[in-house]
Amino acid sequence: MAGSKSTGPLERFAEELDVAVFTVGFVIAAVAVLAFVIRPGAASSVMADANDVLWTAAGWWYLVAMFVLVAFVGFLIFGPWGNIKLGADDEQPEFAFPAYFAMLYSAGIAAGIVFWGPAEAIFHYDAVSPFVDAEAQSSGAAVSAIQYTFFHWGVSAWTAYVVMALPIAYFAYRYDAPLRISTVIAPWVGLENLDGPLAKSIDVLAVFATIGGVATTLGLVGSQFLVGIEWTTGASVGDAGTVVVITGLTVAFTISVALGVRKGIRRLSYFNMGLFALLTLATFLLGPTTQIMSMGTQALGAYINEFITMSFYTGSGNGAGAGVDEWVGGWTIFYWAWWFSWTPFVGLFIARISRGRTVRQVAVTGVIASTGITVPWFATMGGAAIFLQDSGRADILAVVGELGEAGSGYPLFEALPLGGVLTVLFLVLVTTFLITSADSSTLALGMLTTGGVEDPSTINRVIWGFLIGALASLLMVTGGVDALQQAAIITGGPFSIIALLAMISMMSAFGARKPLFLREEDDVSIGSTDLEGTRTEPETADPSDD
């Protein structure tokens, strides 16, 4: 890899940097941010109008594209391609399964899962989906509310990441392709042309989407942290406090990413999963256990039974005329576009940690196991929130109306035994999941802007860490988080297409077991002879690290 023989950190940083992708991606992001700061009203209006068009006119595309990917991942899990190794045939996984799953889950949508866990079901309970024939705040609305949280955060949410990760990992670890998003088009342009204009454009778009995605997450979760401080102390921190909090979070995840995957991200991911399980179990046992089980069980059955219908539901027959119903656009289409916009950095990070695993192992871990962890969380948090609201023990909707969705968790935990302890645990979990998601995306930015270097220089990762933190602070103070979120969601459109290209790329490679870009004399893989004819041995992991 470029930069691996540099004698110093500055030399390595300069040597491995992909100047075009780094510069263009940074300039585009900076121009967008300046537009939000200088003319926030106009920029927000443009972004809102673009989102309205996507929801009403193109919402069907997001639904169809996501379902196609879900069906394809199902084939990978149960079909013959599941045994294909991401690396040499005799290569062992780089990370043991506990570390692998903890990092994959923590780096994915886990920060969002923690953020929306106490909030989303109560929203759907109060404003029922047109898909459901139930009155607001009724028993039918309660079950359907949890059902929709399963739908929005279940197998569909994780599928796009896996589809993006698999061809990148396959081409990188068997044919020495670069760890970049543009690697998915290698079957059509060839490895030697991945420095061309089309590939560069894809990587630049990935940089922009990643910056928007992680800065928005940092802003949202930062706001949840600030609301928690206000809730527990009664004091508003103001703009200066906002900058201090975001700076602290930035320093934390920058240190983590500078330590690398094994020392930083892996260890923090273990902590995340342990605390996640503890908070779920404590809320389940201290909360309305019977109601959680009853509502959650029925909601899970409805989710499984109605999955296909929900996947294609647009609500266009509800008197809204042509296009997608406003509720569907504001929730389902919003989420699908958001997941697509996150595919660059989550998919790239999954590819980075999946060396030595099979296609089936990645698909089952990334989709089935991740959903299996997510469902109990939403059943517990959503069921508890609805029960406490309905029984009058906590007016969560009133708090949400005053403080926004960021405040939903605090009245929930406060109403339970040991509420103060649970509130602190919740704040810690929000923070550590945010740090893990942020440092994995920062690592992905490093890979994207170095031409696919597996372990970018510390300077590169620190630069991106502080840029993202500064961006999040600026946007929170100026009120531009929503505008950047809309900009990031718009990138979901192109990446829905790129995700389908990734699927077709796998079909061409796995079907023939020889990528189209290889000549007959190049029909080799890592562990035998690489594309340049040099013997390459697979890396082995030190089991003590896991």
Buried (B, 14 or more C-beta within 10 A) or exposed (E): BBBEEBEEEEEBBBBBBBEBBBEBBBEBBEEBBEBBBEEBEEBBEBBEEBBEEBBBEBBBBBBBBBBBBBEBBBEBBEEEBBEBBBBBEEBBBBBBEEBBBBBBBBBBBBBBBBBBBBBBBBBBBBBBBBBBEBEEBBEEBBBBBBBBBBBBBBBBBBBBBBBBBBBBBBBBBBBBBBBBBBBBBBBBBBBEBBBEEEBBBBBBBBBBBBBBBBBBBBBBBBBBBBBBBBBBEEEEBEEEBBBEBBBEBBBBBBBBBBBBBBEBBBBBBBBBBEBBEEBBEBBBEBBBBEBBBBBBEBBBEBBEEBBEEBBEBBBBEEEBEEBBBBBBBBBBBBBBBBBBBBBBBBBBBBBBBBBBBBBBBBBBBBBBBBBEBBBBBBBBBBBBBBBBBBEEBBEBBEBBEEBBBBBBBBBBBBBBEEBEEBBEBBBBBBBBBBBBBBBBBBBBBBBBBBBBBBBBBBBBBBBBBBBBBBBBBBBBBBEBBBBBBBBBBBBBBBBBEBBBBBBBBBBBBBEEEBBEBBEEEBEBBBBEBBBEEEEBEBBEBEEEEB
